Amino acid sequence: MTAPISGTPVNDVLGQYPTTKPTTGGSDLGQDAFLKLLVAQLKYQDPSNPADGTQFLAQTAQFTQLEKLAQLVTDQQNMLAGQHILSAGSLVGRTVSFPDENGITQTGVVNSATVLGSEPTLKVGDWTVPLSAVTEIRQSA
């Protein structure tokens, strides 16, 4: 007969199963940890009151859905970064207008574009201009 799960420390149960990939942070519950907890729950359940199989299927489906949503967010962030690179790169050689640090509108030809973080920047003469600050784009003469 097995002991109920409440009598076994969760860390002892989790330590029995090897992980295939490291966890990423303190509050993140990865697939390995979820499966370990599921196995522990099955292993130490009360035989007189077994867990409902549909509950396990529902939990697994919810976890799979959560993983897919997380992957979708990552993919969308990568697509947005690609769009930023394309947008900034398409302005090289074009004339742009933007407000300087004093609020005065400046105009110049974009020499280069850089993406260092979440927002691309343009090199216009001696200025480094965030893409979001550009107010006008013209074809260079």
N, C-alpha and C positions, 0 to 999 in steps of 0.2 A: 504494500500500500504506500502511496506517495504522500508527502506532506503538502499542506496547502501553501500557495505561493507567499502568503503573508508571513510564513515562518522562515523564509529564505531571503537573505539580503539580495537585492537586485544586482549589486556589483559582483557578488559571488557567482550568480547565474550567468551574467554577461561575460565574466572572465573565462568561462568554460568553452566558449566558442571563438575560434580565431576569426579575425576580421580580414576581409579581402582588400579593403582600402581604408586609409585613415579618415577619421572624422575631421571636419573643417573648423569647428568652433564649439564654444561652450553650450549654446542653446540649440544648435542644429541637430536634428534627429535624422541620421542618414538611413539608407536602406538596410545596411547591416545591423544597426542598432534596432531598427523596427523588427527585422526578422528574428533577432535574438530575443527580444521581448515577446514576440508571438510564440516562439518555440518554448520559452520559459513558462508562458501562460498555459500552453497546452500541457507541458510536462508536469506542472505543479497544480493543475486544476483539481477540484474536489470531485472524486469519482461518483459521489452520490448526487452531484449537481453539475454534470458536464456542461461545458460552454456550447452555445448554439453555433453550428457550422456556418450559418448564414451571416452571423456577426463577423466571423473571421474573413469571410469573402467580402463583406462590405468594407471592413477596415483595410483589407488589401487593395480593393478597388479605389478607395479614397486616397490611400498613400500613392498608388500609381498615378492617379489623377493629379495629385499635388506635385509629384516629380515631373510630370509632363508640363504642367503650368510653369514650373521653375525653369525648365529647359526652354519653353516658349519665351519667357522673359529674357533669358540670356541671348537667344537668337535675335530677338527684337532689338536688344541693346547693340549687338554686333551689326545689325542692319543699319541702325541709326548712325553708328560710327562710320560705316561705309558711305552713307549718304553725306555725312559731314565732310569726309575726305573728297568725295566727288564734287560737292558744292564749292568747297574752297579751291580745289584744283581747277575748276572751270573758270575761275576769276583771274587766273594768272594771265597777264598781258592786257587785261581790261582796265578801264578807268573807273574808279569808285569814288564816292563821296562819303564822308563820315564826320561826326563831330569830334574835335580834339578834346583834350582835358579841360579846356576853358569854354567849351560849348560852341566854338567857332567851326563852321563847316570847312573841311579841308578836302581837296581833291587830288588824286594821284593815280599812277599806274601800279597795279599789283605786280610785285617782283617775284614773290614766292608765297606759298601757303604751308602752314605747319599745323599739325594736330598733336597737341601735347596734353591730353586729358579729355575733358568732355566737350570742349568747344575749340574749333579751329581758329587760328589767327592768320592774318594776312600781313605781309611785309609790304608797306607802301612808302617808298622813300626811306626816311629815318623813323617812321612810325610803325609800331606793331599794333594792328587793329583787330579786335575781335570780330568775327564774321557777323555776329548779331548787331554790331554797331554800324554796319554799312547801310546807308540810306538811299543810295542811288548807284546803279551799274550802267556804264555806257561802253560802247565799242570804242577802242582806242583808235586814234587817227593814224 
